[in-house]
């Protein structure tokens, strides 16, 4: 029989475990090395973005009609965070892997598993440490936003927070994959190769599926890089957020499954299969969520408010048949300006390609190529336009709905031209911020001071006497 002294609680307090993970993460070299490399990388990205934005603004100041096309989201925020995205893709896996792999190589993991902590609790603490590492690594990018406002730049809160949220979800997804790779493999080098196989493999999928509407086109939805694309467009999609969170939790669950050293490989494989099936079911269910919000100030992802209200009343199914190849630039324009907006507002809509439109060259002889057929309520109409000026009146005609009256007082997007001196940011990214990072690194490696309680002091005196 088991002695009462051997009994331990099912779980110990989470706070000390989390403090240990944060301390080990902060004292390691990968995080601070990555942060030092991020300073010039994001600084250069910000410098280039502000320079190009200033050149475009100079033209807009002489031609005021062009000012409405100037958006800080496209001109400054997305390019600046593009450098951060590259660093998270290539460097952040090494930071996340160290959270787990350092304990595996030193043998400390064998002792940690024997403590009254469940594997999900251990992985949860490490995932929180990965989140803290991402927050620290985002300091250069966030400081670029502060500098942009300091020089007089405009930031719209909703679209800025939406972009930061997208990068946060992407960073957590890369971190969860790294934890799974570290739990699955025996060395940091192998774990890094596995993680980069996921991240760099996404680039390969995007490149190969750019012009494939079938299998590769569908598989491109699994690409990690597609996670950011929607947020960079200024669109907050609940379906995407739920799907990414399910993937993060799925990889974290897989890491918890492969973490215990006593379970057999067969048991781990069975549990992994169950976890994969559950994660896929959640992700498939997430695709049925249609709620989304346009976070941009210029409402680029939406029709006008009057058109939004009128189209939302179309209760029958709208079928759109596209006679265009997916790689045709006209389809990209149609998708951006019409189809994606219709999907967000019309309750029942089906969009499909006509026949087998594989390429522009192969379909050039087809007389119907370039047409888009709209069917609603038993009536159909054909158009070759990719703009809303012709498509929306056509839809209202099919539905026998009068043209909506634009709301009074609805002003156009003014645009925010600005000519700023980008060199102002260089001293911060090349000198000030790297110096602060070095000081923080040095302080994190100092041994913490040990504080004794009164009872511990009495015990020490007894031993000395």
N, C-alpha and C positions, 0 to 999 in steps of 0.2 A: 504494500500500500504506500501511497505517496504521503510523505510527512507534511504536517501543516506548515512547517517553516519553508518548505519548497514552493508553496503556493504563492503566486504573484498575481497582481491585478491584470485584467485583460488589456488595459491600456494605461500608459503613464501620462503625466501632463504634457501638453503639446508645446507649451512655452519654452522650456529648456531645450527641447529638440530643435525648435525653430531658431532659437538664439545660437545654437551650435552651428547650424547650417549657414546662417547669415555671417557668422564670424569666420567660418572657413572659406566662404565665398569671397569675403572682403579681403582676406589675407592672402589670397592666391594671386599669382602673376597674370594669368590669362585675362581677367577682367580689366586690370589697369593697363596692360599692354594694348588691349583692344581700344580702350578709352583714349590712350595717347595717339593711336593711329587714326581714330575717328576725328580728332581735332583738326588736322590739316585736310583730311578728306572732305568733311562737311564744310570746312571753311572755304575750300576751293569750289565746291558745288554752289555754296551761297554766293561767292564772289562772281562766278560765271552767270548765275541766274539774275542777280541784281544788275550786272552789266548789260546783259541782253534785254532785260526789262526796261532799263533806262534808254537804250537805243530805240526800242519800239515806242516808248513814251515820247521821245523827241519827235517822232513822226506824227503821233497822235495829237500832240500839242499844236502842230501846224494844221492838222486836219481833224477838227473835233469829232467828226463822224466816226473816226476809227477808235475813239476812246472807249466805246462800249465793249470793244473786243478785248480790252485789257483787264484780266482778272489775276489778282495775286495768287490765287490757288494754282492756276496753270503756269504762271510765269515765275513764281518764287517758291511756293511751298512744296509742290510736287518735285521740282528738280532738286531742291535742298534735301528733302527726305529721300531722294533717290540714292544719294551717297550713303545714307543710313541703312537703306534697304540692302545695298551691296555688302556692307559690313556685317549686317545681321545674317545674311545668307552664307558668307564665307568665313567669318570669324566667330560669330556668336556660338556656333556649335561647340567650339573648343572650351568656351566658358561654361556652358551647360554640362558638358561631359565631365568636367572636373568635379562638379558637385557630387557625383556618384563614383566616378572611376578612381579618384584618389583614395577613397576608402577601400575599394576592392583590391588595389595594388598593395596597400599597406597592411591589409588583413584586418583593418578596423571594422569592416562590414560584418565579419563573422561575429565579432563581439556585439555589434549594434543590433543584429538580428536577435540575439539572445535576450536583449532587454524587452520589457513588456510593451513593445510597440508593434502594431500590425504593419505588414508591408504597405498597405494603402496609406497609412499614416506617415511612414517614412518617405514615400514618394510624394505625398502631399506637401510635406515640409520642404523637400527639395524643389518642388515646383514653385513654391512661394519664394524660395531663394533665387530661382531663375527669374521670376517676375521682378524681384528687387534688383538683380543684375541688369535686366533690361531697362529699368527706370534709371539706373545710374548711367548706363550707356547712352540713354537718350538725352543726357544733359547738353551735349554740343548742339544737337538739332533743335532742342527747345530754346537754347540761348540764341540761336540764329533768328528765331521768331521774335525774341525780345529786341534784338538789334534792328530787325526790320521795322518794328513799331517805333523804336527810338529815332530812326532816320526819317520818320514820317510816313511809313508804309501803312497800308490798311489791312486789317485782319477781320474777317467775318467769323464770329465765334463758332457758329454751328458747323460750317464747313471745315474749320481748323480742327475742332474736336473730333469730327468724323474722320479726318485723315489720320490723326494721332491714334484713334481707336483702331483703325485698320492696321497700322504698323504694330500696335500692341498685340493684336490677335495673331498677326504673322510671327512676331517674335516669340510668343508663347507656344505657337505651333512648332516652330523650329526647336525650341527648348524641350518640348515634350518628346519630339522625335529623337533628340539627342539623349534624353534620359532612357528612352526605350533601347536605343542602340548601346548605351553604356551598360544597361542591365543584361542585354543579350550577349554581348561580347566579353572577352577576357582582357582586352587592352584598350588604352585610349586611342591608339593609332587605328585599330580596327573599328572602333566606335565612330571615329571621325570619318572614316571612309564610308561607313554605312549611312551616316547622317548627310554627308555631302552627296551621296548617291540619290537621296531624296530631293535635296535642294537643287543641285545641278541637273539632276534628271528632269526636273520641272522645266528648266530652260530648253532641254532637248525636246521635250514633248511639245512645248509651245512652238518651237521652230518647225518641227516635223508636221504639226497639225495645223499650221497656218492656212493651208489651202486644201484641207481634207474635210469634207462635210460628213463623212461617215464615221468609221471606227475611231480614227485618230482625232477627228473633230470632237467626238463625244468624250474621248479620254482626256482632252485638253482641259475639261472641267475639273479633273482631279489634280491639275497642276497647282503647286503652292503659290506660284506667282499670280495666278488669277484671283487669289484672295485679296490682293491689294488693288486690282484694277477698278473694281466697283467703287471702293472708297476714294480713289484718286479722281473719279468722275464726280464726286460729291454726292453719291447716293448711299443712303443707309438702308440696307436690305436686311430685314429680320431673318429671312430664309438663310442668307449667307452667314449671319452672326451665329445662328443656332447650329448650322452645319460645321462651322469652324470650331465652335465650343465642343461639339460632339467629337470632332477629330482630336482635339487637345485632350479631352478626358479619355478617349479611347487609347491613345498612345500612352498616357499616364497609367491607365489600367493594365496595359500590356507590360509596362515596366514593373508594376507591382507584382504581376504574375511571374515574371522571370527573375525577380529579385531573390526569393527564398532559395537557399542552396540545398535544402533537404528534400524538396519535391522532385519527383522523377520527370524526365523529359516528356513522357507520355501524358502525364497529368497536366503539365504546362501547355502542351500542344492542344489538348482538349479545351482547357480554359481559354486559351488564346483564340480558338475557333469560335467559342461562344461569345467572347468579347468582340471579335470582328463582326460577327453576325448582328449583334445588338447595336454596334456603332453604325453599321451600314443601314440598318432599319431606321435609326434615328435620322441619319443624313438624308435618306430617301423621303422620309416623312417631312423633313425640313423643306424639301423642294416644293412641297404643296402650299407652303406659307407664301402668300402674295403681298403681305404688307411691306411697304417701303416708304421712305421719306426722302424728299429732295432737300438736302442740306445746303445747297448752293444759294448764294445771294441772287444770282441772275436767273435762277429757276431753269437751268439748261436741260434738266431731266423731266420737265413737265410742260404741259400746254398752259395756256392762260387759265385763270381761275374760272372764267365763263365757259370755256371749252371743257375744262375738267368736270364741271357740274353737269353740262349737257351730255357728255359721253358716258358719264357714270349711270345715266338713266337707260342706256341701251341694254335691255334685259335678255334679248335673244343672242344666239351665238354669232360672232363675227369670224368668218373664215378668210384668211389672207393667203393667196397662192402667189408665190414669187417666182417669176421666170428669169432668174438671175443666178449666176454662179456665186458661191460664197466669197471667192476672192476678188470679185468685181468691185471696184471702188464705189459704184453706184449702190450696191447692196449695203456697203458700210455706211454710206450717207443715209439710205433709207432706214437702216437699223437704228442709227443714232437719232435722227430727227423725227421719225414717225413710229416705227414698230415698237421700240422699247418703251416709248411713252404710252402707246395704246395698251400694251401689256399691263401697265401699272394702273390704268384707270378703268378699262372695260372689264366687267365681271367675267364674261365668257368670251374667250378669243383663242383661235387656233391659227398658227402660222406654219406654213409648210412650203417646201420647194416643189416646183412642178417637174415631174419626170426625174431624170438623172442629170441635173445640171452640174457636171463635174468641173468644167473649165470654161473660160471665156472663149478660147479658140475653138473648142469642139462645138460650142453652141452658137457660134456667130452666124451660121446659115439658117438658123431657126427664125422664122418671121416673127414669132411671138416672144422672142428673147428680148428682155428689157421691160416686159409688161408686168404689172402687178394687178391681180384680180381680187376684188373685194366682194364678198357675198354676205348678205344679211337679210334675214326675213324672206327668203325665197327670191331675192333680187340680187343682181350682180352688176358690177361696173368695172371697167378696166382703165388703168392710168399708167403712164410712164414717168410720172413725177415722183421725185424723192423728197418733196417739201410739203409742209403742212398747208400752204396756201391753196393747193388744189385738192389734196387728199381729204382734209376735214370737210369742206363743202360737199364732196362726193359722198362721204359717209352720212352726213346729215340728210342728203337727198335719198339715200337708200332707206334710212330709218324714218323718213317723213317727219323730220324734226327741223323746226325753223333755226336759222342761224342765230347763235347766241349773241347778245349785245355785250360788247366789252365793258367791263366795270369802269365806272368813271373814277378818275384820280389814280389809275394804275400807271405809274410812271415806268419808263424803260430803265434798264440797268445803266447807270451812268459811266461805269468803268473808273479805274483808279490809276491814271498815268502818274508816274513819279520818276524823276531823274535824281538818283542818289549816288553818293560816292561810295563804291563798294570797298575801297581800300580801308575804310574805317574799321571794318570787321577783322582785318588781318592781324593787328596786334593782339586781339583777344584770342583768336584761334591758333596763332603761331607762338605767342608768348604767355599771355595771362592764364588761359585755361590749361595748357599743358603744365605750367608751374603749379597750379592748384591741384591738378591730378597727381603730380609727383609728390606733393606734400601729403595728400590724402593717402597715397600708397605707402609712404614712409610711416605715417602714424598707424595705419592698419596693421603693419608688421611688428609693431612694438608689443611686447608681452603685456597682457592686461594685469593691472595691479590686483593683488589678492587681499581681500578684506576678511579679517577674522572676527568671528562673533566672540562674545564674552566667554561662552562655554568652551570654545576652541582654545582661547588663550589660557584658561585654567588647566586644560588638558596638557598644553604645551609646557606650562610651568611644572606640572607634576613630573613630566618626563625629564625635564632638566634637573630637577632636584633628586 
